[in-house]
Amino acid sequence: MTEYIIVVALVAVAAIAVYQLFGQVVRSQTAAMAKELAGEDGSEESRMAQTAAEAAAAQTAAKTLKSFTGNSGAQ
């Protein structure tokens, strides 16, 4: 039972980390889809999603075990 609790905790921590990195991307993509479905132009939200995705990819590439707390700029 203890092992399952540890695994669930690790999955939760990993999910939080992924959401922190890609949360803005998901929000921007959802906003773009909602605008397009409403008949409006969602190209600005699409560009925001692309910019957020590029920033998240750069952050992911810069992270190491030394900077896993979110301080990727303080290496």
PQR file with spaces between the fields and no chain letter, atoms N, CA, C, O and H, PARSE charges and radii, in Angstrom:
ATOM       1  N    MET     1       0.827   -1.191    0.000 -0.4000 1.5000
ATOM       2  CA   MET     1       0.000    0.000    0.000 -0.0000 2.0000
ATOM       3  C    MET     1       0.873    1.257    0.000  0.5500 1.7000
ATOM       4  O    MET     1       0.551    2.238   -0.670 -0.5500 1.4000
ATOM       5  N    THR     2       1.949    1.227    0.733 -0.4000 1.5000
ATOM       6  CA   THR     2       2.842    2.381    0.808 -0.0000 2.0000
ATOM       7  C    THR     2       3.459    2.680   -0.551  0.5500 1.7000
ATOM       8  O    THR     2       3.616    3.840   -0.931 -0.5500 1.4000
ATOM       9  H    THR     2       2.210    0.429    1.277  0.4000 1.0000
ATOM      10  N    GLU     3       3.805    1.623   -1.278 -0.4000 1.5000
ATOM      11  CA   GLU     3       4.394    1.838   -2.598 -0.0000 2.0000
ATOM      12  C    GLU     3       3.407    2.536   -3.528  0.5500 1.7000
ATOM      13  O    GLU     3       3.799    3.409   -4.303 -0.5500 1.4000
ATOM      14  H    GLU     3       3.677    0.681   -0.970  0.4000 1.0000
ATOM      15  N    TYR     4       2.143    2.164   -3.460 -0.4000 1.5000
ATOM      16  CA   TYR     4       1.129    2.790   -4.306 -0.0000 2.0000
ATOM      17  C    TYR     4       0.965    4.269   -3.958  0.5500 1.7000
ATOM      18  O    TYR     4       0.791    5.105   -4.844 -0.5500 1.4000
ATOM      19  H    TYR     4       1.824    1.454   -2.832  0.4000 1.0000
ATOM      20  N    ILE     5       1.021    4.580   -2.685 -0.4000 1.5000
ATOM      21  CA   ILE     5       0.915    5.980   -2.261 -0.0000 2.0000
ATOM      22  C    ILE     5       2.100    6.777   -2.798  0.5500 1.7000
ATOM      23  O    ILE     5       1.934    7.910   -3.249 -0.5500 1.4000
ATOM      24  H    ILE     5       1.162    3.900   -1.965  0.4000 1.0000
ATOM      25  N    ILE     6       3.284    6.194   -2.752 -0.4000 1.5000
ATOM      26  CA   ILE     6       4.471    6.878   -3.268 -0.0000 2.0000
ATOM      27  C    ILE     6       4.357    7.081   -4.775  0.5500 1.7000
ATOM      28  O    ILE     6       4.682    8.154   -5.282 -0.5500 1.4000
ATOM      29  H    ILE     6       3.419    5.274   -2.385  0.4000 1.0000
ATOM      30  N    VAL     7       3.898    6.057   -5.494 -0.4000 1.5000
ATOM      31  CA   VAL     7       3.747    6.174   -6.942 -0.0000 2.0000
ATOM      32  C    VAL     7       2.710    7.241   -7.284  0.5500 1.7000
ATOM      33  O    VAL     7       2.933    8.045   -8.189 -0.5500 1.4000
ATOM      34  H    VAL     7       3.635    5.185   -5.082  0.4000 1.0000
ATOM      35  N    VAL     8       1.595    7.262   -6.582 -0.4000 1.5000
ATOM      36  CA   VAL     8       0.568    8.273   -6.834 -0.0000 2.0000
ATOM      37  C    VAL     8       1.111    9.668   -6.547  0.5500 1.7000
ATOM      38  O    VAL     8       0.818   10.604   -7.291 -0.5500 1.4000
ATOM      39  H    VAL     8       1.415    6.610   -5.847  0.4000 1.0000
ATOM      40  N    ALA     9       1.886    9.822   -5.497 -0.4000 1.5000
ATOM      41  CA   ALA     9       2.478   11.122   -5.172 -0.0000 2.0000
ATOM      42  C    ALA     9       3.458   11.558   -6.262  0.5500 1.7000
ATOM      43  O    ALA     9       3.477   12.730   -6.637 -0.5500 1.4000
ATOM      44  H    ALA     9       2.124    9.062   -4.893  0.4000 1.0000
ATOM      45  N    LEU    10       4.261   10.644   -6.766 -0.4000 1.5000
ATOM      46  CA   LEU    10       5.204   10.980   -7.832 -0.0000 2.0000
ATOM      47  C    LEU    10       4.485   11.372   -9.122  0.5500 1.7000
ATOM      48  O    LEU    10       4.898   12.303   -9.813 -0.5500 1.4000
ATOM      49  H    LEU    10       4.246    9.692   -6.461  0.4000 1.0000
ATOM      50  N    VAL    11       3.419   10.663   -9.435 -0.4000 1.5000
ATOM      51  CA   VAL    11       2.636   11.012  -10.623 -0.0000 2.0000
ATOM      52  C    VAL    11       2.004   12.387  -10.446  0.5500 1.7000
ATOM      53  O    VAL    11       1.969   13.174  -11.391 -0.5500 1.4000
ATOM      54  H    VAL    11       3.084    9.907   -8.873  0.4000 1.0000
ATOM      55  N    ALA    12       1.508   12.684   -9.260 -0.4000 1.5000
ATOM      56  CA   ALA    12       0.908   13.996   -8.998 -0.0000 2.0000
ATOM      57  C    ALA    12       1.940   15.110   -9.140  0.5500 1.7000
ATOM      58  O    ALA    12       1.648   16.149   -9.732 -0.5500 1.4000
ATOM      59  H    ALA    12       1.536   12.045   -8.492  0.4000 1.0000
ATOM      60  N    VAL    13       3.131   14.908   -8.609 -0.4000 1.5000
ATOM      61  CA   VAL    13       4.186   15.915   -8.719 -0.0000 2.0000
ATOM      62  C    VAL    13       4.586   16.102  -10.177  0.5500 1.7000
ATOM      63  O    VAL    13       4.802   17.232  -10.617 -0.5500 1.4000
ATOM      64  H    VAL    13       3.368   14.064   -8.127  0.4000 1.0000
ATOM      65  N    ALA    14       4.687   15.020  -10.924 -0.4000 1.5000
ATOM      66  CA   ALA    14       5.026   15.117  -12.341 -0.0000 2.0000
ATOM      67  C    ALA    14       3.932   15.851  -13.115  0.5500 1.7000
ATOM      68  O    ALA    14       4.233   16.658  -13.994 -0.5500 1.4000
ATOM      69  H    ALA    14       4.512   14.103  -10.566  0.4000 1.0000
ATOM      70  N    ALA    15       2.679   15.582  -12.799 -0.4000 1.5000
ATOM      71  CA   ALA    15       1.568   16.252  -13.472 -0.0000 2.0000
ATOM      72  C    ALA    15       1.577   17.754  -13.174  0.5500 1.7000
ATOM      73  O    ALA    15       1.313   18.566  -14.060 -0.5500 1.4000
ATOM      74  H    ALA    15       2.435   14.926  -12.084  0.4000 1.0000
ATOM      75  N    ILE    16       1.875   18.111  -11.952 -0.4000 1.5000
ATOM      76  CA   ILE    16       1.955   19.531  -11.592 -0.0000 2.0000
ATOM      77  C    ILE    16       3.081   20.206  -12.361  0.5500 1.7000
ATOM      78  O    ILE    16       2.916   21.323  -12.853 -0.5500 1.4000
ATOM      79  H    ILE    16       2.090   17.451  -11.232  0.4000 1.0000
ATOM      80  N    ALA    17       4.213   19.543  -12.466 -0.4000 1.5000
ATOM      81  CA   ALA    17       5.353   20.118  -13.199 -0.0000 2.0000
ATOM      82  C    ALA    17       5.024   20.297  -14.674  0.5500 1.7000
ATOM      83  O    ALA    17       5.342   21.333  -15.259 -0.5500 1.4000
ATOM      84  H    ALA    17       4.347   18.637  -12.066  0.4000 1.0000
ATOM      85  N    VAL    18       4.400   19.315  -15.270 -0.4000 1.5000
ATOM      86  CA   VAL    18       4.035   19.413  -16.688 -0.0000 2.0000
ATOM      87  C    VAL    18       3.009   20.519  -16.883  0.5500 1.7000
ATOM      88  O    VAL    18       3.100   21.273  -17.851 -0.5500 1.4000
ATOM      89  H    VAL    18       4.142   18.474  -14.795  0.4000 1.0000
ATOM      90  N    TYR    19       2.050   20.631  -16.001 -0.4000 1.5000
ATOM      91  CA   TYR    19       1.043   21.680  -16.136 -0.0000 2.0000
ATOM      92  C    TYR    19       1.672   23.060  -15.974  0.5500 1.7000
ATOM      93  O    TYR    19       1.271   24.007  -16.651 -0.5500 1.4000
ATOM      94  H    TYR    19       1.975   20.018  -15.214  0.4000 1.0000
ATOM      95  N    GLN    20       2.652   23.181  -15.086 -0.4000 1.5000
ATOM      96  CA   GLN    20       3.332   24.467  -14.936 -0.0000 2.0000
ATOM      97  C    GLN    20       4.063   24.844  -16.213  0.5500 1.7000
ATOM      98  O    GLN    20       4.042   26.005  -16.624 -0.5500 1.4000
ATOM      99  H    GLN    20       2.978   22.412  -14.536  0.4000 1.0000
ATOM     100  N    LEU    21       4.709   23.871  -16.842 -0.4000 1.5000
ATOM     101  CA   LEU    21       5.447   24.166  -18.059 -0.0000 2.0000
ATOM     102  C    LEU    21       4.531   24.441  -19.246  0.5500 1.7000
ATOM     103  O    LEU    21       4.779   25.359  -20.028 -0.5500 1.4000
ATOM     104  H    LEU    21       4.726   22.928  -16.509  0.4000 1.0000
ATOM     105  N    PHE    22       3.473   23.645  -19.380 -0.4000 1.5000
ATOM     106  CA   PHE    22       2.636   23.727  -20.562 -0.0000 2.0000
ATOM     107  C    PHE    22       1.243   24.280  -20.289  0.5500 1.7000
ATOM     108  O    PHE    22       0.392   24.238  -21.178 -0.5500 1.4000
ATOM     109  H    PHE    22       3.271   22.899  -18.746  0.4000 1.0000
ATOM     110  N    GLY    23       0.983   24.792  -19.106 -0.4000 1.5000
ATOM     111  CA   GLY    23      -0.338   25.307  -18.759 -0.0000 2.0000
ATOM     112  C    GLY    23      -0.775   26.461  -19.631  0.5500 1.7000
ATOM     113  O    GLY    23      -1.929   26.512  -20.057 -0.5500 1.4000
ATOM     114  H    GLY    23       1.674   24.827  -18.384  0.4000 1.0000
ATOM     115  N    GLN    24       0.127   27.391  -19.907 -0.4000 1.5000
ATOM     116  CA   GLN    24      -0.215   28.544  -20.738 -0.0000 2.0000
ATOM     117  C    GLN    24      -0.515   28.098  -22.164  0.5500 1.7000
ATOM     118  O    GLN    24      -1.385   28.661  -22.826 -0.5500 1.4000
ATOM     119  H    GLN    24       1.065   27.350  -19.562  0.4000 1.0000
ATOM     120  N    VAL    25       0.202   27.093  -22.628 -0.4000 1.5000
ATOM     121  CA   VAL    25      -0.053   26.570  -23.973 -0.0000 2.0000
ATOM     122  C    VAL    25      -1.471   26.018  -24.059  0.5500 1.7000
ATOM     123  O    VAL    25      -2.196   26.299  -25.013 -0.5500 1.4000
ATOM     124  H    VAL    25       0.909   26.635  -22.090  0.4000 1.0000
ATOM     125  N    VAL    26      -1.858   25.238  -23.069 -0.4000 1.5000
ATOM     126  CA   VAL    26      -3.192   24.635  -23.065 -0.0000 2.0000
ATOM     127  C    VAL    26      -4.263   25.713  -22.985  0.5500 1.7000
ATOM     128  O    VAL    26      -5.264   25.643  -23.699 -0.5500 1.4000
ATOM     129  H    VAL    26      -1.268   25.009  -22.294  0.4000 1.0000
ATOM     130  N    ARG    27      -4.068   26.705  -22.128 -0.4000 1.5000
ATOM     131  CA   ARG    27      -5.054   27.782  -22.001 -0.0000 2.0000
ATOM     132  C    ARG    27      -5.185   28.563  -23.309  0.5500 1.7000
ATOM     133  O    ARG    27      -6.296   28.889  -23.727 -0.5500 1.4000
ATOM     134  H    ARG    27      -3.255   26.762  -21.548  0.4000 1.0000
ATOM     135  N    SER    28      -4.067   28.863  -23.952 -0.4000 1.5000
ATOM     136  CA   SER    28      -4.103   29.626  -25.199 -0.0000 2.0000
ATOM     137  C    SER    28      -4.760   28.825  -26.323  0.5500 1.7000
ATOM     138  O    SER    28      -5.533   29.371  -27.111 -0.5500 1.4000
ATOM     139  H    SER    28      -3.164   28.599  -23.613  0.4000 1.0000
ATOM     140  N    GLN    29      -4.450   27.537  -26.392 -0.4000 1.5000
ATOM     141  CA   GLN    29      -5.070   26.706  -27.426 -0.0000 2.0000
ATOM     142  C    GLN    29      -6.578   26.588  -27.207  0.5500 1.7000
ATOM     143  O    GLN    29      -7.354   26.630  -28.162 -0.5500 1.4000
ATOM     144  H    GLN    29      -3.823   27.094  -25.753  0.4000 1.0000
ATOM     145  N    THR    30      -6.982   26.441  -25.962 -0.4000 1.5000
ATOM     146  CA   THR    30      -8.412   26.364  -25.656 -0.0000 2.0000
ATOM     147  C    THR    30      -9.109   27.676  -26.011  0.5500 1.7000
ATOM     148  O    THR    30     -10.212   27.660  -26.558 -0.5500 1.4000
ATOM     149  H    THR    30      -6.351   26.407  -25.187  0.4000 1.0000
ATOM     150  N    ALA    31      -8.483   28.797  -25.710 -0.4000 1.5000
ATOM     151  CA   ALA    31      -9.067   30.096  -26.048 -0.0000 2.0000
ATOM     152  C    ALA    31      -9.178   30.265  -27.556  0.5500 1.7000
ATOM     153  O    ALA    31     -10.174   30.800  -28.043 -0.5500 1.4000
ATOM     154  H    ALA    31      -7.587   28.809  -25.266  0.4000 1.0000
ATOM     155  N    ALA    32      -8.173   29.819  -28.303 -0.4000 1.5000
ATOM     156  CA   ALA    32      -8.218   29.925  -29.764 -0.0000 2.0000
ATOM     157  C    ALA    32      -9.352   29.073  -30.330  0.5500 1.7000
ATOM     158  O    ALA    32     -10.082   29.513  -31.218 -0.5500 1.4000
ATOM     159  H    ALA    32      -7.364   29.385  -27.907  0.4000 1.0000
ATOM     160  N    MET    33      -9.495   27.852  -29.813 -0.4000 1.5000
ATOM     161  CA   MET    33     -10.578   26.986  -30.294 -0.0000 2.0000
ATOM     162  C    MET    33     -11.949   27.566  -29.964  0.5500 1.7000
ATOM     163  O    MET    33     -12.865   27.505  -30.784 -0.5500 1.4000
ATOM     164  H    MET    33      -8.902   27.495  -29.092  0.4000 1.0000
ATOM     165  N    ALA    34     -12.091   28.129  -28.763 -0.4000 1.5000
ATOM     166  CA   ALA    34     -13.374   28.712  -28.363 -0.0000 2.0000
ATOM     167  C    ALA    34     -13.731   29.899  -29.256  0.5500 1.7000
ATOM     168  O    ALA    34     -14.887   30.057  -29.649 -0.5500 1.4000
ATOM     169  H    ALA    34     -11.347   28.179  -28.096  0.4000 1.0000
ATOM     170  N    LYS    35     -12.736   30.734  -29.578 -0.4000 1.5000
ATOM     171  CA   LYS    35     -13.010   31.882  -30.452 -0.0000 2.0000
ATOM     172  C    LYS    35     -13.389   31.426  -31.854  0.5500 1.7000
ATOM     173  O    LYS    35     -14.308   31.971  -32.466 -0.5500 1.4000
ATOM     174  H    LYS    35     -11.797   30.605  -29.259  0.4000 1.0000
ATOM     175  N    GLU    36     -12.674   30.420  -32.361 -0.4000 1.5000
ATOM     176  CA   GLU    36     -12.983   29.916  -33.704 -0.0000 2.0000
ATOM     177  C    GLU    36     -14.385   29.308  -33.742  0.5500 1.7000
ATOM     178  O    GLU    36     -15.117   29.496  -34.714 -0.5500 1.4000
ATOM     179  H    GLU    36     -11.927   29.978  -31.864  0.4000 1.0000
ATOM     180  N    LEU    37     -14.758   28.584  -32.696 -0.4000 1.5000
ATOM     181  CA   LEU    37     -16.102   28.006  -32.655 -0.0000 2.0000
ATOM     182  C    LEU    37     -17.181   29.079  -32.554  0.5500 1.7000
ATOM     183  O    LEU    37     -18.307   28.885  -33.013 -0.5500 1.4000
ATOM     184  H    LEU    37     -14.164   28.432  -31.906  0.4000 1.0000
ATOM     185  N    ALA    38     -16.829   30.208  -31.953 -0.4000 1.5000
ATOM     186  CA   ALA    38     -17.778   31.314  -31.829 -0.0000 2.0000
ATOM     187  C    ALA    38     -17.840   32.154  -33.102  0.5500 1.7000
ATOM     188  O    ALA    38     -18.624   33.099  -33.187 -0.5500 1.4000
ATOM     189  H    ALA    38     -15.914   30.366  -31.581  0.4000 1.0000
ATOM     190  N    GLY    39     -17.015   31.810  -34.087 -0.4000 1.5000
ATOM     191  CA   GLY    39     -17.036   32.543  -35.345 -0.0000 2.0000
ATOM     192  C    GLY    39     -16.120   33.741  -35.363  0.5500 1.7000
ATOM     193  O    GLY    39     -16.196   34.559  -36.280 -0.5500 1.4000
ATOM     194  H    GLY    39     -16.378   31.042  -34.018  0.4000 1.0000
ATOM     195  N    GLU    40     -15.256   33.866  -34.374 -0.4000 1.5000
ATOM     196  CA   GLU    40     -14.320   34.982  -34.315 -0.0000 2.0000
ATOM     197  C    GLU    40     -12.937   34.517  -34.758  0.5500 1.7000
ATOM     198  O    GLU    40     -12.713   33.325  -34.971 -0.5500 1.4000
ATOM     199  H    GLU    40     -15.195   33.201  -33.630  0.4000 1.0000
ATOM     200  N    ASP    41     -12.023   35.455  -34.892 -0.4000 1.5000
ATOM     201  CA   ASP    41     -10.660   35.139  -35.295 -0.0000 2.0000
ATOM     202  C    ASP    41      -9.837   34.752  -34.069  0.5500 1.7000
ATOM     203  O    ASP    41      -9.684   35.555  -33.149 -0.5500 1.4000
ATOM     204  H    ASP    41     -12.205   36.423  -34.719  0.4000 1.0000
ATOM     205  N    GLY    42      -9.315   33.544  -34.049 -0.4000 1.5000
ATOM     206  CA   GLY    42      -8.519   33.070  -32.925 -0.0000 2.0000
ATOM     207  C    GLY    42      -7.043   33.008  -33.229  0.5500 1.7000
ATOM     208  O    GLY    42      -6.295   32.304  -32.550 -0.5500 1.4000
ATOM     209  H    GLY    42      -9.439   32.892  -34.797  0.4000 1.0000
ATOM     210  N    SER    43      -6.606   33.751  -34.262 -0.4000 1.5000
ATOM     211  CA   SER    43      -5.198   33.674  -34.661 -0.0000 2.0000
ATOM     212  C    SER    43      -4.262   34.261  -33.599  0.5500 1.7000
ATOM     213  O    SER    43      -3.140   33.781  -33.436 -0.5500 1.4000
ATOM     214  H    SER    43      -7.213   34.323  -34.813  0.4000 1.0000
ATOM     215  N    GLU    44      -4.708   35.285  -32.883 -0.4000 1.5000
ATOM     216  CA   GLU    44      -3.854   35.875  -31.828 -0.0000 2.0000
ATOM     217  C    GLU    44      -3.621   34.866  -30.712  0.5500 1.7000
ATOM     218  O    GLU    44      -2.498   34.737  -30.224 -0.5500 1.4000
ATOM     219  H    GLU    44      -5.619   35.675  -33.015  0.4000 1.0000
ATOM     220  N    GLU    45      -4.657   34.151  -30.301 -0.4000 1.5000
ATOM     221  CA   GLU    45      -4.495   33.138  -29.266 -0.0000 2.0000
ATOM     222  C    GLU    45      -3.624   31.992  -29.756  0.5500 1.7000
ATOM     223  O    GLU    45      -2.868   31.400  -28.986 -0.5500 1.4000
ATOM     224  H    GLU    45      -5.569   34.255  -30.698  0.4000 1.0000
ATOM     225  N    SER    46      -3.736   31.681  -31.055 -0.4000 1.5000
ATOM     226  CA   SER    46      -2.888   30.640  -31.641 -0.0000 2.0000
ATOM     227  C    SER    46      -1.419   31.060  -31.584  0.5500 1.7000
ATOM     228  O    SER    46      -0.548   30.252  -31.261 -0.5500 1.4000
ATOM     229  H    SER    46      -4.350   32.161  -31.681  0.4000 1.0000
ATOM     230  N    ARG    47      -1.155   32.310  -31.894 -0.4000 1.5000
ATOM     231  CA   ARG    47       0.227   32.811  -31.810 -0.0000 2.0000
ATOM     232  C    ARG    47       0.720   32.790  -30.362  0.5500 1.7000
ATOM     233  O    ARG    47       1.877   32.461  -30.099 -0.5500 1.4000
ATOM     234  H    ARG    47      -1.862   32.967  -32.156  0.4000 1.0000
ATOM     235  N    MET    48      -0.167   33.146  -29.422 -0.4000 1.5000
ATOM     236  CA   MET    48       0.214   33.109  -28.009 -0.0000 2.0000
ATOM     237  C    MET    48       0.536   31.679  -27.576  0.5500 1.7000
ATOM     238  O    MET    48       1.469   31.463  -26.804 -0.5500 1.4000
ATOM     239  H    MET    48      -1.106   33.413  -29.636  0.4000 1.0000
ATOM     240  N    ALA    49      -0.224   30.709  -28.064 -0.4000 1.5000
ATOM     241  CA   ALA    49       0.033   29.310  -27.740 -0.0000 2.0000
ATOM     242  C    ALA    49       1.370   28.872  -28.303  0.5500 1.7000
ATOM     243  O    ALA    49       2.120   28.161  -27.634 -0.5500 1.4000
ATOM     244  H    ALA    49      -0.983   30.885  -28.692  0.4000 1.0000
ATOM     245  N    GLN    50       1.681   29.286  -29.530 -0.4000 1.5000
ATOM     246  CA   GLN    50       2.963   28.925  -30.142 -0.0000 2.0000
ATOM     247  C    GLN    50       4.118   29.546  -29.371  0.5500 1.7000
ATOM     248  O    GLN    50       5.133   28.890  -29.138 -0.5500 1.4000
ATOM     249  H    GLN    50       1.072   29.863  -30.074  0.4000 1.0000
ATOM     250  N    THR    51       3.974   30.807  -28.972 -0.4000 1.5000
ATOM     251  CA   THR    51       5.018   31.477  -28.200 -0.0000 2.0000
ATOM     252  C    THR    51       5.220   30.789  -26.851  0.5500 1.7000
ATOM     253  O    THR    51       6.353   30.586  -26.415 -0.5500 1.4000
ATOM     254  H    THR    51       3.149   31.340  -29.161  0.4000 1.0000
ATOM     255  N    ALA    52       4.120   30.434  -26.197 -0.4000 1.5000
ATOM     256  CA   ALA    52       4.218   29.744  -24.905 -0.0000 2.0000
ATOM     257  C    ALA    52       4.845   28.367  -25.067  0.5500 1.7000
ATOM     258  O    ALA    52       5.607   27.928  -24.205 -0.5500 1.4000
ATOM     259  H    ALA    52       3.200   30.599  -26.551  0.4000 1.0000
ATOM     260  N    ALA    53       4.535   27.681  -26.161 -0.4000 1.5000
ATOM     261  CA   ALA    53       5.123   26.363  -26.400 -0.0000 2.0000
ATOM     262  C    ALA    53       6.629   26.471  -26.624  0.5500 1.7000
ATOM     263  O    ALA    53       7.395   25.642  -26.134 -0.5500 1.4000
ATOM     264  H    ALA    53       3.916   28.038  -26.861  0.4000 1.0000
ATOM     265  N    GLU    54       7.046   27.487  -27.361 -0.4000 1.5000
ATOM     266  CA   GLU    54       8.483   27.683  -27.588 -0.0000 2.0000
ATOM     267  C    GLU    54       9.204   28.028  -26.293  0.5500 1.7000
ATOM     268  O    GLU    54      10.309   27.545  -26.047 -0.5500 1.4000
ATOM     269  H    GLU    54       6.423   28.161  -27.759  0.4000 1.0000
ATOM     270  N    ALA    55       8.581   28.865  -25.464 -0.4000 1.5000
ATOM     271  CA   ALA    55       9.190   29.220  -24.177 -0.0000 2.0000
ATOM     272  C    ALA    55       9.282   28.000  -23.271  0.5500 1.7000
ATOM     273  O    ALA    55      10.283   27.815  -22.579 -0.5500 1.4000
ATOM     274  H    ALA    55       7.684   29.258  -25.665  0.4000 1.0000
ATOM     275  N    ALA    56       8.243   27.168  -23.271 -0.4000 1.5000
ATOM     276  CA   ALA    56       8.264   25.953  -22.449 -0.0000 2.0000
ATOM     277  C    ALA    56       9.326   24.983  -22.926  0.5500 1.7000
ATOM     278  O    ALA    56       9.987   24.335  -22.113 -0.5500 1.4000
ATOM     279  H    ALA    56       7.430   27.319  -23.833  0.4000 1.0000
ATOM     280  N    ALA    57       9.496   24.875  -24.240 -0.4000 1.5000
ATOM     281  CA   ALA    57      10.531   23.987  -24.778 -0.0000 2.0000
ATOM     282  C    ALA    57      11.918   24.479  -24.389  0.5500 1.7000
ATOM     283  O    ALA    57      12.799   23.679  -24.073 -0.5500 1.4000
ATOM     284  H    ALA    57       8.959   25.401  -24.899  0.4000 1.0000
ATOM     285  N    ALA    58      12.111   25.793  -24.412 -0.4000 1.5000
ATOM     286  CA   ALA    58      13.407   26.353  -24.007 -0.0000 2.0000
ATOM     287  C    ALA    58      13.667   26.107  -22.526  0.5500 1.7000
ATOM     288  O    ALA    58      14.791   25.791  -22.136 -0.5500 1.4000
ATOM     289  H    ALA    58      11.395   26.442  -24.669  0.4000 1.0000
ATOM     290  N    GLN    59      12.633   26.252  -21.702 -0.4000 1.5000
ATOM     291  CA   GLN    59      12.784   25.990  -20.271 -0.0000 2.0000
ATOM     292  C    GLN    59      13.101   24.531  -20.020  0.5500 1.7000
ATOM     293  O    GLN    59      13.942   24.212  -19.180 -0.5500 1.4000
ATOM     294  H    GLN    59      11.721   26.508  -22.020  0.4000 1.0000
ATOM     295  N    THR    60      12.443   23.650  -20.734 -0.4000 1.5000
ATOM     296  CA   THR    60      12.669   22.219  -20.555 -0.0000 2.0000
ATOM     297  C    THR    60      14.089   21.850  -20.931  0.5500 1.7000
ATOM     298  O    THR    60      14.716   21.035  -20.255 -0.5500 1.4000
ATOM     299  H    THR    60      11.759   23.910  -21.417  0.4000 1.0000
ATOM     300  N    ALA    61      14.602   22.436  -21.996 -0.4000 1.5000
ATOM     301  CA   ALA    61      15.967   22.148  -22.426 -0.0000 2.0000
ATOM     302  C    ALA    61      16.986   22.666  -21.424  0.5500 1.7000
ATOM     303  O    ALA    61      18.069   22.096  -21.293 -0.5500 1.4000
ATOM     304  H    ALA    61      14.092   23.098  -22.545  0.4000 1.0000
ATOM     305  N    ALA    62      16.650   23.744  -20.712 -0.4000 1.5000
ATOM     306  CA   ALA    62      17.593   24.353  -19.780 -0.0000 2.0000
ATOM     307  C    ALA    62      17.588   23.694  -18.405  0.5500 1.7000
ATOM     308  O    ALA    62      18.496   23.941  -17.612 -0.5500 1.4000
ATOM     309  H    ALA    62      15.769   24.206  -20.818  0.4000 1.0000
ATOM     310  N    LYS    63      16.603   22.872  -18.101 -0.4000 1.5000
ATOM     311  CA   LYS    63      16.499   22.296  -16.756 -0.0000 2.0000
ATOM     312  C    LYS    63      17.423   21.106  -16.581  0.5500 1.7000
ATOM     313  O    LYS    63      17.576   20.271  -17.472 -0.5500 1.4000
ATOM     314  H    LYS    63      15.865   22.671  -18.746  0.4000 1.0000
ATOM     315  N    THR    64      18.030   21.055  -15.414 -0.4000 1.5000
ATOM     316  CA   THR    64      18.852   19.929  -15.014 -0.0000 2.0000
ATOM     317  C    THR    64      18.450   19.563  -13.592  0.5500 1.7000
ATOM     318  O    THR    64      17.539   20.169  -13.028 -0.5500 1.4000
ATOM     319  H    THR    64      17.906   21.734  -14.691  0.4000 1.0000
ATOM     320  N    LEU    65      19.102   18.604  -13.027 -0.4000 1.5000
ATOM     321  CA   LEU    65      18.807   18.252  -11.640 -0.0000 2.0000
ATOM     322  C    LEU    65      19.163   19.381  -10.678  0.5500 1.7000
ATOM     323  O    LEU    65      18.604   19.462   -9.584 -0.5500 1.4000
ATOM     324  H    LEU    65      19.842   18.112  -13.485  0.4000 1.0000
ATOM     325  N    LYS    66      20.086   20.250  -11.077 -0.4000 1.5000
ATOM     326  CA   LYS    66      20.451   21.389  -10.232 -0.0000 2.0000
ATOM     327  C    LYS    66      19.357   22.449  -10.213  0.5500 1.7000
ATOM     328  O    LYS    66      19.239   23.207   -9.250 -0.5500 1.4000
ATOM     329  H    LYS    66      20.540   20.184  -11.966  0.4000 1.0000
ATOM     330  N    SER    67      18.560   22.504  -11.270 -0.4000 1.5000
ATOM     331  CA   SER    67      17.585   23.586  -11.377 -0.0000 2.0000
ATOM     332  C    SER    67      16.143   23.079  -11.412  0.5500 1.7000
ATOM     333  O    SER    67      15.281   23.742  -11.989 -0.5500 1.4000
ATOM     334  H    SER    67      18.655   21.889  -12.052  0.4000 1.0000
ATOM     335  N    PHE    68      15.866   21.952  -10.824 -0.4000 1.5000
ATOM     336  CA   PHE    68      14.521   21.386  -10.911 -0.0000 2.0000
ATOM     337  C    PHE    68      13.478   22.146  -10.112  0.5500 1.7000
ATOM     338  O    PHE    68      12.286   21.874  -10.259 -0.5500 1.4000
ATOM     339  H    PHE    68      16.566   21.414  -10.354  0.4000 1.0000
ATOM     340  N    THR    69      13.882   23.087   -9.274 -0.4000 1.5000
ATOM     341  CA   THR    69      12.923   23.829   -8.455 -0.0000 2.0000
ATOM     342  C    THR    69      12.274   24.977   -9.221  0.5500 1.7000
ATOM     343  O    THR    69      11.473   25.716   -8.649 -0.5500 1.4000
ATOM     344  H    THR    69      14.850   23.308   -9.155  0.4000 1.0000
ATOM     345  N    GLY    70      12.600   25.143  -10.494 -0.4000 1.5000
ATOM     346  CA   GLY    70      11.988   26.201  -11.271 -0.0000 2.0000
ATOM     347  C    GLY    70      12.910   27.366  -11.519  0.5500 1.7000
ATOM     348  O    GLY    70      12.504   28.336  -12.160 -0.5500 1.4000
ATOM     349  H    GLY    70      13.251   24.543  -10.959  0.4000 1.0000
ATOM     350  N    ASN    71      14.140   27.313  -11.037 -0.4000 1.5000
ATOM     351  CA   ASN    71      15.078   28.401  -11.224 -0.0000 2.0000
ATOM     352  C    ASN    71      16.010   28.078  -12.376  0.5500 1.7000
ATOM     353  O    ASN    71      17.223   27.990  -12.187 -0.5500 1.4000
ATOM     354  H    ASN    71      14.470   26.526  -10.516  0.4000 1.0000
ATOM     355  N    SER    72      15.460   27.902  -13.562 -0.4000 1.5000
ATOM     356  CA   SER    72      16.282   27.489  -14.700 -0.0000 2.0000
ATOM     357  C    SER    72      17.259   28.595  -15.116  0.5500 1.7000
ATOM     358  O    SER    72      18.290   28.312  -15.726 -0.5500 1.4000
ATOM     359  H    SER    72      14.474   27.973  -13.715  0.4000 1.0000
ATOM     360  N    GLY    73      16.943   29.835  -14.795 -0.4000 1.5000
ATOM     361  CA   GLY    73      17.847   30.935  -15.156 -0.0000 2.0000
ATOM     362  C    GLY    73      19.036   31.052  -14.191  0.5500 1.7000
ATOM     363  O    GLY    73      20.038   31.677  -14.537 -0.5500 1.4000
ATOM     364  H    GLY    73      16.106   30.065  -14.300  0.4000 1.0000
ATOM     365  N    ALA    74      18.948   30.481  -13.023 -0.4000 1.5000
ATOM     366  CA   ALA    74      20.014   30.615  -12.014 -0.0000 2.0000
ATOM     367  C    ALA    74      20.905   29.388  -12.023  0.5500 1.7000
ATOM     368  O    ALA    74      20.905   28.595  -11.081 -0.5500 1.4000
ATOM     369  H    ALA    74      18.134   29.973  -12.742  0.4000 1.0000
ATOM     370  N    GLN    75      21.660   29.242  -13.096 -0.4000 1.5000
ATOM     371  CA   GLN    75      22.525   28.062  -13.195 -0.0000 2.0000
ATOM     372  C    GLN    75      23.936   28.390  -12.836  0.5500 1.7000
ATOM     373  O    GLN    75      24.800   27.514  -12.866 -0.5500 1.4000
ATOM     374  H    GLN    75      21.660   29.886  -13.861  0.4000 1.0000
